[in-house]
C-alpha cells in the first residue's frame, strides 16, 4: 500500500527556514534520531517549488512584497 506524508508547520525565522531546508534535502550523512533513513532515496522526494537554498527562494518570492513595505 502506498502512502504520502505532508506536514505543514509555521516557520518564524530565516535560520529555522534554513534548517528545514537542510533537513528536507537530507544533507547530513547520518541521522542520530533515525538511523534507518536512506539518504540515497531522497532523490525520489517530490518538491512543489524547486530551489537550491530555501532562504534564497524566500527572498525571490517575497521581493515584490518587500518593495511595498
C-alpha angles and dihedrals in degrees: 000000000000124000140173132212121213120178127184120198135166118249118201105179138037089240090059089049091052091049091050089051092052090048094048093047091048093227094164118088095220134021116213093195093056117014090182093073109118105211092192089066092060089092086073093061116114118228119200091200116023117221139154096217123020095214092052090050090049091057091046093051095045097042095106092044091052090053091055094048 
